[in-house]
Amino acid sequence: MPLAPRLRVGDCVVDVARREVSRPGTVGATRITVKALQVLLMLAEDAGRVVSREHLLDTVWAGTLPTLDVVTQAIATLRRAFADHAHAPTCIETIPKSGYVLLAGVEWLPETPALVSSTPAPRVPASMPGRHPGRWRWLAALLGFATLGVADSASAGSAAPGTVAAGVATDGRSDPAPCAGVDRCCA
């Protein structure tokens, strides 16, 4: 059970409810799996001490029949989120034949007033993956111009035979002088 909504692990901040790890110098946060978060919380409870693979399996995956690889996958997820490396660990160290130890300092952070809001933020629908809203605007503009072109040619067809409407002669040829027959050209 988390002691606070946020946890500092080394230089990183973990938002427990959102399952997000924020690293300094990066834009956005990395979302981790529920099981990876539970492994992290167990390692944080025993920070600096070795937590056995069996203890992690018995606690995090209680009541299931996990493979031995699930702990390795959860640790790999945490290492990616914290930008840690197995060969030169600064956050999580593997102790061969024993388990894992959290090397980084751990601190539970109190909820800050900036994170507390009396009014919820408006929900913005997430764009669908692979969709670009700019393309739809472009398509709408193109259809609008096409519609205007159809309307212009329709109005040209309704003019009296031999007259000029919107610079197009009714016989389908382009009029070389759209202002012909007018005292003053409006150009």
C-alpha positions as CSV (number, residue, x, y, z in Angstrom):
1,M,0.0,0.0,0.0
2,P,1.5,3.3,-1.0
3,L,2.3,5.8,1.7
4,A,1.7,8.8,-0.6
5,P,0.5,9.4,-4.2
6,R,4.1,10.0,-5.5
7,L,7.4,8.3,-4.9
8,R,10.8,9.7,-5.7
9,V,13.3,7.0,-6.8
10,G,16.7,8.5,-7.3
11,D,16.1,11.5,-9.6
12,C,12.8,10.1,-11.0
13,V,9.3,10.7,-9.7
14,V,6.7,7.9,-9.8
15,D,3.0,8.8,-9.9
16,V,1.6,5.7,-8.3
17,A,-2.0,6.2,-9.4
18,R,-1.1,6.8,-13.0
19,R,1.7,4.3,-13.0
20,E,4.0,6.8,-14.6
21,V,7.7,7.4,-14.2
22,S,9.0,10.9,-14.9
23,R,12.7,11.3,-15.5
24,P,14.5,14.7,-15.4
25,G,15.5,16.0,-18.8
26,T,12.8,14.0,-20.7
27,V,9.5,15.2,-22.1
28,G,6.5,13.2,-20.8
29,A,6.4,10.2,-18.5
30,T,6.8,6.5,-19.1
31,R,3.8,4.3,-18.1
32,I,4.7,1.0,-16.5
33,T,2.5,-2.1,-16.0
34,V,0.6,-2.8,-12.8
35,K,2.9,-5.7,-12.0
36,A,6.0,-3.6,-12.6
37,L,4.6,-1.0,-10.2
38,Q,3.9,-3.6,-7.6
39,V,7.5,-5.0,-7.9
40,L,8.8,-1.4,-7.5
41,L,6.7,-0.8,-4.4
42,M,8.0,-4.1,-2.9
43,L,11.6,-3.1,-3.7
44,A,10.9,0.4,-2.2
45,E,9.6,-1.1,1.0
46,D,12.9,-3.0,1.4
47,A,15.1,-0.3,-0.2
48,G,18.8,-1.3,0.1
49,R,18.0,-4.9,1.0
50,V,17.8,-7.9,-1.3
51,V,14.2,-9.0,-2.3
52,S,14.2,-12.6,-3.5
53,R,12.6,-13.6,-6.8
54,E,10.5,-16.1,-4.9
55,H,9.1,-13.4,-2.5
56,L,8.2,-11.2,-5.5
57,L,6.5,-14.2,-7.2
58,D,4.6,-15.2,-4.0
59,T,3.5,-11.6,-3.3
60,V,2.9,-9.8,-6.7
61,W,1.7,-12.9,-8.6
62,A,-0.1,-14.6,-5.6
63,G,-2.8,-17.0,-6.7
64,T,-1.5,-17.3,-10.3
65,L,0.8,-19.7,-12.0
66,P,3.4,-17.3,-13.5
67,T,6.4,-18.3,-15.4
68,L,9.8,-17.4,-13.9
69,D,10.2,-14.9,-16.7
70,V,7.5,-12.5,-15.4
71,V,9.8,-11.1,-12.7
72,T,12.6,-10.6,-15.3
73,Q,10.1,-8.8,-17.5
74,A,8.9,-6.5,-14.7
75,I,12.5,-5.6,-13.8
76,A,13.3,-4.9,-17.4
77,T,10.2,-2.6,-17.6
78,L,11.4,-0.7,-14.5
79,R,15.0,-0.4,-15.9
80,R,13.7,1.1,-19.2
81,A,11.5,3.5,-17.3
82,F,14.4,4.6,-15.0
83,A,16.9,4.5,-17.9
84,D,18.9,2.0,-15.8
85,H,21.3,-0.7,-17.2
86,A,21.7,-4.2,-15.9
87,H,25.5,-4.1,-16.4
88,A,26.0,-0.8,-14.7
89,P,23.0,-0.4,-12.4
90,T,22.3,2.8,-10.6
91,C,18.7,2.0,-9.7
92,I,18.0,-1.8,-9.6
93,E,20.8,-4.3,-9.1
94,T,20.4,-8.0,-9.8
95,I,22.0,-10.2,-7.2
96,P,22.6,-13.5,-8.9
97,K,20.8,-16.5,-7.4
98,S,19.3,-14.2,-4.7
99,G,17.0,-11.5,-6.1
100,Y,17.0,-7.7,-6.6
101,V,18.0,-4.7,-4.6
102,L,16.8,-1.1,-5.1
103,L,20.0,1.0,-5.0
104,A,18.5,4.4,-5.6
105,G,17.3,6.5,-2.7
106,V,13.5,6.3,-2.0
107,E,11.3,9.1,-0.7
108,W,7.5,9.3,-0.5
109,L,6.4,12.7,-1.6
110,P,3.4,14.5,-0.1
111,E,0.7,15.7,-2.4
112,T,1.4,19.2,-3.5
113,P,-1.3,21.8,-3.8
114,A,-0.6,22.2,-7.5
115,L,-1.6,18.6,-8.0
116,V,-4.9,19.1,-6.1
117,S,-7.7,20.7,-8.1
118,S,-11.2,21.6,-6.9
119,T,-12.5,21.5,-10.4
120,P,-11.6,18.6,-12.7
121,A,-9.8,19.4,-15.9
122,P,-11.9,19.2,-19.0
123,R,-11.6,15.8,-20.8
124,V,-10.0,16.1,-24.1
125,P,-10.6,13.1,-26.4
126,A,-7.4,11.4,-27.4
127,S,-6.8,11.3,-31.1
128,M,-7.0,7.8,-32.6
129,P,-3.6,6.3,-33.3
130,G,-2.5,6.7,-36.8
131,R,-5.0,9.6,-37.5
132,H,-3.9,13.1,-38.1
133,P,-6.6,15.8,-37.5
134,G,-4.8,18.1,-40.0
135,R,-5.6,15.8,-42.8
136,W,-9.3,16.1,-42.1
137,R,-9.1,19.9,-42.2
138,W,-7.2,19.7,-45.5
139,L,-9.9,17.4,-46.9
140,A,-12.7,19.6,-45.8
141,A,-11.0,22.6,-47.4
142,L,-10.5,20.7,-50.6
143,L,-14.2,19.6,-50.7
144,G,-15.2,23.2,-50.0
145,F,-13.3,24.5,-53.0
146,A,-14.6,21.7,-55.2
147,T,-18.1,22.6,-54.1
148,L,-17.5,26.3,-55.0
149,G,-16.2,25.2,-58.4
150,V,-19.3,23.2,-59.1
151,A,-21.5,26.1,-58.0
152,D,-19.7,28.5,-60.3
153,S,-20.0,26.2,-63.3
154,A,-23.7,25.6,-62.5
155,S,-24.3,29.4,-62.4
156,A,-22.4,29.7,-65.7
157,G,-24.8,27.2,-67.2
158,S,-27.8,29.2,-66.1
159,A,-26.7,32.4,-67.9
160,A,-28.2,33.4,-71.2
161,P,-26.6,31.8,-74.2
162,G,-23.6,33.8,-75.5
163,T,-23.1,35.7,-72.2
164,V,-20.3,35.5,-69.8
165,A,-20.6,34.4,-66.1
166,A,-17.7,34.2,-63.7
167,G,-15.2,34.4,-66.6
168,V,-16.4,31.3,-68.4
169,A,-18.4,31.5,-71.7
170,T,-21.5,29.4,-71.8
171,D,-20.1,27.4,-74.7
172,G,-17.4,26.0,-72.3
173,R,-14.5,28.1,-73.6
174,S,-12.6,30.4,-71.3
175,D,-13.4,34.0,-72.0
176,P,-10.1,35.8,-72.8
177,A,-11.5,39.1,-71.6
178,P,-13.8,38.6,-68.6
179,C,-14.6,42.4,-68.5
180,A,-15.4,42.7,-72.2
181,G,-18.5,44.7,-72.8
182,V,-18.2,46.5,-69.5
183,D,-17.4,50.2,-69.4
184,R,-14.9,49.9,-66.6
185,C,-13.0,46.8,-65.6
186,C,-13.1,46.1,-61.8
187,A,-9.7,44.7,-61.6
